[in-house]
Amino acid sequence: MRILVTGGAGFIGSHTADRLVSLGHEVTVLDALTAPVHRGRKPNYLTPGAELYVGDVRNRDLLANLLRRTDAVYHFAAYQDYLTDFSTFTDVNITSTALVYETIVAERLEMMRVVVASSQAALGEGLYRCPGHGEQTPDMRPEAQLARSEWDIRCRVCGGPLEMLPTPERIHNPQNAYGMSKYGEELVAVNLGRRYGIPTTALRYSIVQGPRQSVYNAYSGACRIFNLHYLLGGAPTLYEDGEAVRDYVNIHDVVDANVLVLTDDRADGQVFNVGGGTPYTTREFAEVVRHQYGSDKPGVVSGEYRFGDTRHILSDIDAIKQLGWTPRRTPADSVAEYAAWLSGMDGLDEILAAADAKMRALGVVRKAGA
Ligand SMILES: NC(=O)c1ccc[n+]([C@@H]2O[C@H](COP(=O)([O-])OP(=O)(O)OC[C@H]3O[C@@H](n4cnc5c(N)ncnc54)[C@H](O)[C@@H]3O)[C@@H](O)[C@H]2O)c1
C-alpha cells in the first residue's frame, strides 16, 4: 500500500514507518518537525526508504496532494503539552483530523484505512467501584484535597474507599485539554468514517515507552525523567505517595497493534485501548529504572504532586486482545532500550534541569500543605 504517516518523524510515527517499510509498503511522512520534540532539523533515525515532506498537517493543499496518492493513513501528528493554550490542542489535534476526512470526502478518495492516535487521556480518571454504590467515573480530585495529601478518590455517595478497575473503551471522561482533544479526534474520525464509508480505527495508547521518545518534551513522562535521574547518579521524585497506578506499553507492541488494525476488517469503526495490561505504581516503575542503572537510591516522596494528574489509570485491553494482539514486552524491556538510546547523548544534565524548571514555572508541580 501507499501509506501516509503524519507525525512520522516522531516517536510512534517513526517506529511505525520503519515497520511499514520493512513490510514492503510505500511510506510518505508528513511532519512539521515541531519544537520542543525536534530542534529544527531532521532526526537521524528517520526511516530510510520513507519520503519526508516537512510541513503542517493543517496545510490543506499539501495534505490534499499527499492524500491523492495514498491508500491508507496513520494520523499521529499532534500537540501534546501541559501548557494552557487550549485552542492549540483542538486546532492541531481535532481540526487536522477533520481536514483529513474533509479532503477524502471532497476528492472522493478511495481510502483502505485511516488509523488515528487517541490516548488513554481520553479516559480521564477511568473506572472505579464502590462495594455499596457501584461503578463510578470520578472527576479530577479537588485541589483542596490534594493540598491535604489525601490522594485516593473516595465514593461520591458514602465517602468510602473505591476499587480501581481496568477501564474499557466505553468510558470517556477526559479532564485536560489534551485528553479532550484526543477524544474529539476519535469522535471526528470514527463518526465521519462510518458516515462516509471510510474504514477507520482509533487507538487509545497508554503510556508508550521506548527509544526516540523526545528527551526535550516535558510531556514525555516518567520513563524519560526517571532514566535521566538515574543516569546522572540521582534519584527521581515520586509524586503524591508513589502509589498512583499506571500502565506502560512498549513501542514495538504499539507498532504491532498499528499494523494489525491496518488490514483487519474487525477493526473498522472501532476504538481500542492499547495498553500494557499490567498495573504499576510509580514506585514500582521507579524500581524498574533503578535496577537498570544498578543504583542503590530509591525514588523520593517529597510531598509534591502534579496539578491535574489522575490518581490511577489502567486500560482494559480485552477488546484488542480479541483481534489477537497482546503486549509481549515489559517495562523493563522498554527501559533497557531507552537507556541504551540515551547513552550516546550529550547535555542530558541541562535537559533534566530545564524540564524541572519548566514544570515548576508552569505551576504544574505543587507542594501539599504549602
Ligand atoms: N507517546 C505516548 O505515550 C502517547 C500516548 C498516547 C497517545 N499518543 C499519541 O500518539 C501520537 C504520536 O505521539 P508521539 O509520542 O510519537 O509524539 P511525538 O511528539 O514524538 O511525535 C509527534 C510528531 O508530530 C509532529 N507534529 C506536531 N504537530 C504537527 C503538525 N501540526 N503538523 C505536522 N506534524 C506535526 C511532530 O514534529 C512530531 O514529529 C500522538 O497523536 C499522540 O497524541 C502518544
The ligand as a MOL file (V3000), in Angstrom:
LIG
                    3D

  0  0  0     0  0            999 V3000
M  V30 BEGIN CTAB
M  V30 COUNTS 44 48 0 0 0
M  V30 BEGIN ATOM
M  V30 1 N 3.8160 8.6400 23.3490 0
M  V30 2 C 2.7770 8.3240 24.0880 0
M  V30 3 O 2.9240 7.8360 25.2190 0
M  V30 4 C 1.3850 8.5300 23.5440 0
M  V30 5 C 0.3080 8.0860 24.3430 0
M  V30 6 C -0.9890 8.2710 23.8690 0
M  V30 7 C -1.2090 8.8400 22.6310 0
M  V30 8 N -0.1410 9.2660 21.8850 0 CHG=1
M  V30 9 C -0.4350 9.8650 20.5840 0
M  V30 10 O 0.3530 9.2170 19.6050 0
M  V30 11 C 0.7370 10.1550 18.5870 0
M  V30 12 C 2.2380 10.1480 18.4110 0
M  V30 13 O 2.8400 10.5140 19.6500 0
M  V30 14 P 4.4200 10.5060 19.8250 0
M  V30 15 O 4.6950 10.0900 21.2140 0
M  V30 16 O 5.0480 9.7880 18.7020 0 CHG=-1
M  V30 17 O 4.7150 12.0650 19.7450 0
M  V30 18 P 5.9500 12.8240 19.0720 0
M  V30 19 O 5.8930 14.2060 19.6060 0
M  V30 20 O 7.2040 12.0460 19.2110 0
M  V30 21 O 5.5490 12.8380 17.5190 0
M  V30 22 C 4.5950 13.7160 17.0020 0
M  V30 23 C 5.1210 14.2430 15.7010 0
M  V30 24 O 4.1310 15.0990 15.1350 0
M  V30 25 C 4.7840 16.2120 14.5680 0
M  V30 26 N 3.8280 17.3170 14.5460 0
M  V30 27 C 3.3270 18.0150 15.5790 0
M  V30 28 N 2.4620 18.9390 15.1550 0
M  V30 29 C 2.4100 18.8300 13.8100 0
M  V30 30 C 1.6820 19.4870 12.7990 0
M  V30 31 N 0.8140 20.4940 13.0930 0
M  V30 32 N 1.8590 19.1140 11.5090 0
M  V30 33 C 2.7250 18.1160 11.1910 0
M  V30 34 N 3.4550 17.4560 12.1140 0
M  V30 35 C 3.2870 17.7950 13.4170 0
M  V30 36 C 5.9790 16.4840 15.4610 0
M  V30 37 O 7.0020 17.1980 14.7660 0
M  V30 38 C 6.3980 15.0760 15.8500 0
M  V30 39 O 7.4170 14.5860 14.9970 0
M  V30 40 C 0.1720 11.4990 19.0100 0
M  V30 41 O -1.0440 11.6850 18.3220 0
M  V30 42 C -0.0880 11.3400 20.4960 0
M  V30 43 O -1.1470 12.1580 20.9090 0
M  V30 44 C 1.1430 9.1220 22.3160 0
M  V30 END ATOM
M  V30 BEGIN BOND
M  V30 1 1 1 2
M  V30 2 2 2 3
M  V30 3 1 2 4
M  V30 4 1 4 5
M  V30 5 2 4 44
M  V30 6 2 5 6
M  V30 7 1 6 7
M  V30 8 2 7 8
M  V30 9 1 8 9
M  V30 10 1 8 44
M  V30 11 1 9 10
M  V30 12 1 9 42
M  V30 13 1 10 11
M  V30 14 1 11 12
M  V30 15 1 11 40
M  V30 16 1 12 13
M  V30 17 1 13 14
M  V30 18 2 14 15
M  V30 19 1 14 16
M  V30 20 1 14 17
M  V30 21 1 17 18
M  V30 22 2 18 19
M  V30 23 1 18 20
M  V30 24 1 18 21
M  V30 25 1 21 22
M  V30 26 1 22 23
M  V30 27 1 23 24
M  V30 28 1 23 38
M  V30 29 1 24 25
M  V30 30 1 25 26
M  V30 31 1 25 36
M  V30 32 1 26 27
M  V30 33 1 26 35
M  V30 34 2 27 28
M  V30 35 1 28 29
M  V30 36 1 29 30
M  V30 37 2 29 35
M  V30 38 1 30 31
M  V30 39 2 30 32
M  V30 40 1 32 33
M  V30 41 2 33 34
M  V30 42 1 34 35
M  V30 43 1 36 37
M  V30 44 1 36 38
M  V30 45 1 38 39
M  V30 46 1 40 41
M  V30 47 1 40 42
M  V30 48 1 42 43
M  V30 END BOND
M  V30 END CTAB
M  END
